[in-house]
Amino acid sequence: MSAAEHVIPTIDFSGFLGGAEAARRSAAAAVGTAAETYGFMILTGHGLDPAAVEAAFGASRRFFDLPLESKLKIQEKRTNRGYQPMFDNIDKNQKPSSQEAFSIGHPVPPADGALLDLPFYAATPWPELQGFKEPVLTCYHAMFALGREVLRAMAIHLAKPEDSFDRALVDTYSNMRVLHYPPQEAVAHITDVGVRPHEDQGLITLLIQDENGGLEVLGPNEAWLPVPPDPRTVVVNVAKLMTRWTNGRFRSALHRVINRSGRERYSIPLFVHPSFHQVIDPADFARPDEPLRFEPIVAGRQVYENFARQRVSWKTPATG
């Protein structure tokens, strides 16, 4: 396949959500094939309410329009909750990312109270901004429910029980962010990227984009593939824990954001994670007689160590 022929696949997910068994299996196969080939896919027929999506974007824009001093009041570095200012994630060997964010923890507290001592389970410091919390939480719950369905489709493709990942989501430390990127030319004197190339840490990520593009995925041909911006669709990508758990079968792809639109860009990603204590063992999902490429690890500890290498505020070891 030539470089021009590589595109991120678009999948009508409605057959999985409300179709007969044959339609569900067809959609699951499409999801699985996209996860294996690109690590990314674009879902239509996902069932999210367009009005709820627009309300979340509207709330996001109002929040980022607040004065910086107001947003900094809800910055909690140690827990990765609340506000993250522009250029905050600086690596000494790379230029900073030009995005600001508001990070939301999973709204349902874990049944295991001991987990509340870990940063992954910290409460969200909501701003005193009327009309912000409710639409953002509504969007969170809808996206998380969709993420559960995507994981069920992936389990079917892997020839495993449909609820295989459901059990892993008990006491999840999933989180969502609302993001704002200025036009690239406005920050060109500081950096050349909205988000530098990276792979996500969890199981899967779901993303809603506004109408302004910028997301690009490193394809199997080592060329950057654009992900068309459309608020009516949901982008799904495989993350590193899922790659490990499937013994490398599902591909976690590098991706980046460069806002070349000339306009303000907003997006809403939800990062689906298992419980902190979930063991990620590739033997669970590897094909029969397939050599295992990875050792088992504990999900939360692995992700915590990855964050600690990148962020000064996460250097204290996790104890859970």
C-alpha positions as CSV (number, residue, x, y, z in Angstrom):
1,M,0.0,0.0,0.0
2,S,1.4,3.4,-1.0
3,A,1.6,6.4,1.4
4,A,-1.3,8.0,-0.4
5,E,-3.5,5.0,0.2
6,H,-3.1,5.0,4.0
7,V,-5.9,6.7,5.8
8,I,-7.3,6.3,9.4
9,P,-10.3,4.0,9.0
10,T,-13.9,5.3,9.6
11,I,-16.2,2.7,11.3
12,D,-20.0,2.9,11.7
13,F,-20.3,1.7,15.2
14,S,-24.1,1.7,15.3
15,G,-24.3,-2.0,14.3
16,F,-22.4,-2.9,17.4
17,L,-24.5,-0.7,19.7
18,G,-27.9,-1.8,18.4
19,G,-27.6,-4.4,15.7
20,A,-28.1,-8.1,15.4
21,E,-25.3,-10.5,16.2
22,A,-23.9,-10.5,12.7
23,A,-23.8,-6.7,12.7
24,R,-22.1,-6.7,16.1
25,R,-19.4,-9.1,15.0
26,S,-18.8,-7.2,11.7
27,A,-18.3,-3.9,13.7
28,A,-16.1,-5.7,16.2
29,A,-13.9,-7.1,13.4
30,A,-13.6,-3.6,11.9
31,V,-12.5,-2.2,15.3
32,G,-10.0,-5.0,15.8
33,T,-8.5,-4.7,12.4
34,A,-8.1,-0.9,12.8
35,A,-6.5,-1.5,16.2
36,E,-4.0,-3.9,14.7
37,T,-3.2,-1.9,11.6
38,Y,-3.2,1.8,12.6
39,G,-3.9,1.9,16.4
40,F,-6.5,4.6,15.5
41,M,-10.0,4.7,14.1
42,I,-12.8,7.2,13.6
43,L,-16.3,6.2,14.9
44,T,-19.6,7.3,13.4
45,G,-22.9,5.9,14.8
46,H,-21.4,6.1,18.3
47,G,-24.6,7.3,20.0
48,L,-23.2,10.4,21.7
49,D,-25.8,13.2,21.9
50,P,-24.6,16.1,19.6
51,A,-26.2,18.6,21.9
52,A,-24.3,17.2,24.9
53,V,-21.0,17.4,22.9
54,E,-21.6,21.0,21.9
55,A,-22.5,21.9,25.5
56,A,-19.2,20.4,26.7
57,F,-17.3,22.4,24.1
58,G,-19.1,25.6,25.0
59,A,-18.2,25.0,28.7
60,S,-14.6,24.4,27.7
61,R,-14.4,27.6,25.7
62,R,-15.8,29.6,28.6
63,F,-13.4,28.1,31.0
64,F,-10.3,28.9,28.9
65,D,-11.6,32.4,28.4
66,L,-11.2,33.1,32.2
67,P,-8.2,35.2,33.3
68,L,-5.1,33.2,34.0
69,E,-5.1,34.0,37.7
70,S,-8.5,32.5,38.1
71,K,-7.5,29.3,36.3
72,L,-4.3,29.0,38.4
73,K,-6.4,28.8,41.6
74,I,-7.4,25.3,40.6
75,Q,-4.0,24.0,39.6
76,E,-3.0,20.9,41.5
77,K,0.4,19.7,40.2
78,R,0.8,16.7,42.5
79,T,-2.4,15.0,41.4
80,N,-2.6,16.0,37.8
81,R,-6.1,17.5,38.4
82,G,-7.5,20.8,37.6
83,Y,-5.8,23.4,35.5
84,Q,-2.6,22.9,33.5
85,P,-1.2,26.1,32.1
86,M,0.3,26.6,28.7
87,F,3.9,25.3,28.2
88,D,3.8,23.5,31.5
89,N,5.0,20.1,30.3
90,I,8.6,21.0,29.4
91,D,11.2,18.3,28.7
92,K,14.8,19.5,28.8
93,N,15.5,17.8,25.5
94,Q,12.3,19.0,23.7
95,K,10.3,22.1,23.1
96,P,7.2,22.5,25.3
97,S,3.7,21.7,24.1
98,S,1.4,24.7,23.4
99,Q,-1.8,23.6,25.1
100,E,-3.6,24.4,28.3
101,A,-5.9,21.9,29.9
102,F,-8.4,21.1,32.6
103,S,-8.1,17.5,34.0
104,I,-11.1,15.6,35.5
105,G,-10.7,12.4,37.5
106,H,-13.2,9.5,37.3
107,P,-16.4,10.8,38.9
108,V,-17.2,7.5,40.7
109,P,-15.0,7.0,43.8
110,P,-13.3,3.5,44.0
111,A,-14.9,0.9,46.2
112,D,-11.4,0.2,47.6
113,G,-10.9,3.2,49.9
114,A,-7.2,2.7,50.1
115,L,-6.9,3.8,46.5
116,L,-8.0,7.3,47.5
117,D,-4.5,7.9,48.8
118,L,-3.0,7.7,45.3
119,P,-2.9,10.7,42.9
120,F,-4.7,8.8,40.2
121,Y,-7.9,8.8,42.4
122,A,-7.7,12.4,43.6
123,A,-10.8,14.6,43.6
124,T,-11.3,17.2,40.8
125,P,-11.0,20.8,41.9
126,W,-13.9,22.3,39.9
127,P,-13.8,26.0,39.1
128,E,-16.5,28.4,40.3
129,L,-17.9,28.8,36.8
130,Q,-21.6,28.5,36.3
131,G,-22.6,26.0,33.7
132,F,-19.2,24.3,33.5
133,K,-19.3,21.2,35.7
134,E,-22.6,19.7,34.6
135,P,-22.1,19.5,30.8
136,V,-18.5,18.4,31.3
137,L,-19.6,15.5,33.6
138,T,-22.4,14.6,31.2
139,C,-19.8,14.3,28.4
140,Y,-17.5,12.2,30.6
141,H,-20.2,9.7,31.5
142,A,-21.3,9.3,27.8
143,M,-17.7,8.9,26.6
144,F,-16.8,6.4,29.3
145,A,-19.9,4.3,28.4
146,L,-18.9,4.3,24.8
147,G,-15.4,3.3,25.8
148,R,-16.8,0.3,27.6
149,E,-18.6,-0.7,24.4
150,V,-15.4,-0.3,22.3
151,L,-13.5,-2.5,24.7
152,R,-16.3,-5.1,24.4
153,A,-15.9,-5.0,20.6
154,M,-12.1,-5.5,21.0
155,A,-12.7,-8.5,23.3
156,I,-14.9,-10.1,20.7
157,H,-12.3,-9.6,18.0
158,L,-9.7,-11.2,20.3
159,A,-12.0,-14.2,20.6
160,K,-12.5,-13.6,24.4
161,P,-15.7,-13.2,26.5
162,E,-17.3,-9.8,25.7
163,D,-17.0,-8.7,29.3
164,S,-13.3,-9.4,29.6
165,F,-12.4,-5.8,30.0
166,D,-15.5,-4.9,32.1
167,R,-13.9,-6.6,35.1
168,A,-10.7,-4.5,34.7
169,L,-12.7,-1.3,34.8
170,V,-13.9,-1.9,38.4
171,D,-12.2,0.9,40.4
172,T,-10.9,2.5,37.2
173,Y,-8.6,5.5,37.4
174,S,-9.8,6.8,34.0
175,N,-9.6,10.6,33.4
176,M,-10.8,13.2,30.9
177,R,-9.2,16.5,29.8
178,V,-10.6,19.5,28.0
179,L,-7.9,21.1,25.9
180,H,-7.2,24.4,24.2
181,Y,-4.5,25.0,21.5
182,P,-3.8,28.5,20.2
183,P,-3.0,28.9,16.5
184,Q,0.6,27.6,15.9
185,E,1.8,30.9,14.5
186,A,0.8,32.6,17.8
187,V,3.3,30.5,19.7
188,A,5.9,29.9,17.0
189,H,8.5,32.0,19.0
190,I,8.3,29.4,21.8
191,T,7.5,26.0,20.2
192,D,6.6,24.3,16.9
193,V,4.1,21.8,18.3
194,G,0.7,21.6,20.1
195,V,1.6,18.2,21.6
196,R,4.8,16.5,20.7
197,P,4.8,12.9,19.4
198,H,3.7,10.5,22.1
199,E,1.8,7.3,22.9
200,D,-1.0,7.3,25.5
201,Q,-0.5,5.4,28.7
202,G,-3.8,3.5,29.3
203,L,-6.0,1.0,27.5
204,I,-7.7,3.2,24.9
205,T,-8.4,6.9,24.4
206,L,-11.6,8.4,23.1
207,L,-11.3,11.9,21.6
208,I,-13.8,14.5,20.4
209,Q,-12.3,17.2,18.2
210,D,-13.8,20.5,17.1
211,E,-13.8,21.6,13.5
212,N,-10.2,22.7,13.5
213,G,-7.6,20.0,12.6
214,G,-4.1,19.3,13.8
215,L,-4.1,15.7,15.0
216,E,-1.7,13.4,13.1
217,V,-0.9,9.7,13.5
218,L,2.3,8.0,12.5
219,G,1.1,5.4,10.1
220,P,2.5,1.9,9.3
221,N,4.4,3.5,6.4
222,E,6.2,5.9,8.9
223,A,4.3,8.9,7.4
224,W,2.2,11.3,9.4
225,L,-1.5,10.7,8.6
226,P,-4.0,13.5,9.4
227,V,-7.1,12.7,11.4
228,P,-10.0,14.7,9.9
229,P,-11.6,17.1,12.4
230,D,-15.4,16.5,12.8
231,P,-17.2,17.1,16.1
232,R,-19.8,14.5,15.0
233,T,-17.3,11.7,15.2
234,V,-15.3,10.1,18.0
235,V,-11.6,9.2,17.5
236,V,-10.4,6.0,19.3
237,N,-6.8,5.0,19.7
238,V,-5.0,2.1,21.3
239,A,-2.8,3.0,24.3
240,K,0.3,1.3,25.7
241,L,-1.3,-0.9,28.3
242,M,-3.5,-2.4,25.7
243,T,-0.6,-3.0,23.4
244,R,1.2,-4.9,26.2
245,W,-2.0,-6.8,27.3
246,T,-2.6,-8.0,23.7
247,N,1.0,-9.1,23.4
248,G,1.6,-6.4,20.7
249,R,-1.3,-7.4,18.6
250,F,-3.1,-4.0,19.0
251,R,-0.8,-1.1,17.9
252,S,-0.2,1.9,20.1
253,A,0.7,4.6,17.5
254,L,2.7,7.8,18.0
255,H,0.5,10.9,17.5
256,R,1.0,14.6,17.7
257,V,-1.0,17.9,17.4
258,I,0.1,20.9,15.3
259,N,-2.7,23.5,15.1
260,R,-2.1,24.9,11.6
261,S,-5.8,26.0,11.3
262,G,-5.1,29.7,12.2
263,R,-7.9,29.4,14.8
264,E,-8.3,28.4,18.4
265,R,-8.6,24.6,18.6
266,Y,-10.5,22.7,21.3
267,S,-10.6,19.0,22.0
268,I,-11.9,16.6,24.7
269,P,-10.0,13.3,25.2
270,L,-11.0,10.6,27.7
271,F,-8.3,8.2,28.8
272,V,-9.7,4.8,29.7
273,H,-7.6,3.0,32.4
274,P,-8.2,-0.1,34.4
275,S,-7.9,-0.3,38.2
276,F,-4.5,0.6,39.7
277,H,-4.0,-3.0,40.8
278,Q,-5.0,-4.7,37.5
279,V,-2.3,-7.1,36.3
280,I,-1.6,-6.6,32.6
281,D,-0.5,-10.1,31.6
282,P,-0.1,-10.7,27.8
283,A,-0.9,-14.4,28.3
284,D,-4.5,-13.3,28.8
285,F,-5.0,-12.2,25.2
286,A,-2.1,-13.7,23.3
287,R,-2.9,-16.1,20.5
288,P,-2.5,-19.8,21.4
289,D,1.1,-20.9,21.3
290,E,2.3,-17.3,20.5
291,P,5.6,-16.4,22.2
292,L,5.0,-13.8,24.9
293,R,6.7,-10.5,24.2
294,F,6.2,-8.8,27.6
295,E,6.4,-9.6,31.3
296,P,3.2,-9.1,33.4
297,I,3.1,-5.7,35.1
298,V,0.7,-3.9,37.5
299,A,-1.1,-1.2,35.5
300,G,-1.0,1.6,38.0
301,R,2.6,1.1,39.0
302,Q,3.7,1.0,35.4
303,V,1.8,4.2,34.5
304,Y,3.0,6.0,37.6
305,E,6.6,5.2,36.8
306,N,6.1,6.6,33.3
307,F,4.7,9.8,34.7
308,A,7.5,10.1,37.3
309,R,10.1,10.1,34.5
310,Q,8.3,13.0,32.8
311,R,7.1,15.2,35.6
312,V,9.0,16.5,38.6
313,S,5.8,16.6,40.7
314,W,5.3,12.8,40.4
315,K,8.7,11.8,41.7
316,T,7.3,10.4,45.0
317,P,6.8,6.6,44.6
318,A,3.3,5.2,44.6
319,T,2.5,3.1,47.7
320,G,-0.8,1.5,46.7
